[in-house]
Amino acid sequence: MMRAGKAVDCTNQLLAAVAPEDFVLLKPHLELVELRREQVLYEAGEIVRDVYFPHEAVISLVNILEDGGTAEVAVFGRGSAMGLLSGIVTREAFGRYVVQIAGTASRISIERLDEARSARPKLQRLMMGYTEVLLAHTFQLLTCNAVHPVEARCCRWLLMLRQQLQQDTLPLTHEFLAEMLGVQRSTVSVVIRTLQTAGLIRQNRGSITVTDWEGLEETACECYGRVMDLYRRLLRPTSDGPRH
């Protein structure tokens, strides 16, 4: 992991929602770090010592099965904080935390964050509100994986990643999507061809470009809209931009 210095990037919407008087307690302890694609931050059972607030980076929590299969449990981007729930509950990683999209994140030790939360009730409420949203998001994701077809789930994933990155061109491979969706690569390839034929996306080597996000949203399952509503309610104070 390359360190990018002490500068604080407030493109993370959760950090941007922190009240200015609370942010002054966090700022000296936030470190901007560069995260590499496929970098493993924690393996299951390891002690979680830091919380990451992603900016451009996207991090996935993946459950690794005994047969080597994988299933995505949660995804963390610019509206999230990776490691916060583990820090509150057991301090142990629930699964493998792996960087899926390279970029920067602001990192703070759990101890420093806990000190600030204990001193600032408003900050505590925001962070607890986020953990509730994350649990609801995870519940929705588990339901989605159980009942919705692969095509709808794939559309949901593409839309969520587009929202996290705030861009239409997504640095994705079929292998990556297969891992996140818990299906065979060949299944993903069929779905991607179908979506491209429908004019919803365009695939290139190592990337997928969303060409019709409204059509993609119509094809996606209801889970995308529900999850976005959760985050919008939590992060409503940032609708006019960062507060500090």
GILINVEN-V16113 format. One record per backbone hydrogen bond with DSSP energy under -0.5 kcal/mol. CO is the residue of the C=O (numbers start at 0). NH is the residue of the N-H. E is the energy in kcal/mol with one decimal. If there is no record, write none. Layout:
co;nh;e
CO;NH;E
CO;NH;E
This chain:
co;nh;e
1;33;-3.2
4;31;-2.1
6;8;-0.6
7;9;-0.6
8;11;-0.6
10;12;-0.6
11;15;-2.3
12;16;-1.0
14;17;-1.4
15;242;-1.5
18;21;-1.3
18;22;-2.6
19;23;-1.4
21;24;-1.3
21;25;-0.8
22;26;-2.9
23;27;-0.6
25;28;-2.0
25;29;-0.7
26;29;-1.2
30;32;-0.5
30;106;-3.0
31;3;-2.2
32;104;-1.9
33;1;-0.7
34;102;-1.8
35;38;-1.9
38;40;-0.7
38;98;-2.6
41;96;-2.7
42;45;-2.1
45;92;-2.6
46;48;-0.7
48;109;-2.4
50;107;-2.1
51;53;-0.7
51;81;-2.9
52;105;-2.5
57;99;-2.7
57;100;-1.9
58;75;-3.5
59;61;-0.6
59;97;-2.5
60;72;-3.5
60;73;-1.4
61;63;-0.6
61;95;-2.6
62;64;-0.6
62;70;-1.4
64;67;-1.8
68;64;-3.1
70;62;-3.0
73;60;-2.9
75;58;-2.8
76;79;-2.0
77;12;-3.6
77;13;-0.7
80;83;-0.7
81;51;-2.6
82;86;-2.1
83;87;-1.6
84;88;-2.2
85;89;-0.8
85;90;-3.8
90;47;-3.0
92;44;-2.4
94;96;-0.5
95;61;-3.0
95;97;-0.7
96;40;-2.8
96;41;-1.1
97;59;-2.9
97;99;-0.5
98;37;-3.4
100;57;-1.8
102;34;-3.4
103;54;-2.8
103;56;-1.3
104;32;-3.0
104;106;-0.5
105;52;-3.1
106;30;-2.5
107;50;-3.2
108;112;-2.2
109;113;-2.7
110;114;-2.1
111;115;-2.0
112;116;-2.5
113;117;-2.4
114;118;-1.4
115;119;-1.5
118;120;-0.5
119;123;-2.2
120;124;-2.4
121;125;-2.0
122;126;-2.5
123;127;-2.5
124;128;-2.4
125;129;-2.1
126;130;-2.1
127;131;-1.9
128;132;-2.0
129;133;-2.8
130;134;-2.3
131;135;-2.3
132;136;-2.8
133;137;-2.7
134;138;-2.4
135;139;-2.3
136;140;-2.5
137;141;-2.5
138;142;-2.0
139;143;-2.6
140;144;-2.6
141;145;-1.3
142;146;-1.9
143;147;-2.3
148;152;-2.2
149;153;-2.9
150;154;-2.2
151;155;-2.2
151;220;-0.9
152;156;-2.3
153;157;-2.5
154;158;-2.4
155;159;-2.2
156;160;-2.4
157;161;-2.4
158;162;-2.2
159;163;-2.2
160;164;-2.6
161;165;-1.8
161;166;-0.9
167;169;-0.7
167;209;-2.4
169;171;-1.9
169;207;-2.4
172;176;-2.1
173;177;-2.5
174;178;-2.1
175;179;-2.4
176;180;-2.5
177;181;-1.2
177;182;-1.9
179;71;-1.0
183;187;-1.6
184;188;-2.5
185;189;-1.7
186;190;-2.0
187;191;-2.9
188;192;-2.1
189;193;-2.1
190;194;-2.5
191;195;-2.2
192;196;-2.5
193;197;-1.6
194;199;-2.3
194;200;-0.8
195;198;-1.5
199;210;-1.9
199;211;-1.8
201;208;-3.2
203;205;-0.6
203;206;-1.5
206;203;-2.7
207;169;-3.2
207;209;-0.5
208;201;-2.4
208;210;-0.6
211;215;-2.2
212;216;-2.3
213;217;-1.8
214;218;-1.6
215;219;-1.7
220;223;-1.1
221;225;-1.9
222;226;-2.6
223;227;-2.4
224;228;-2.0
225;229;-1.6
226;230;-1.9
227;231;-2.4
228;232;-2.1
229;233;-1.7
230;234;-2.7
232;235;-0.6
234;237;-2.2
235;238;-2.0
237;240;-2.4
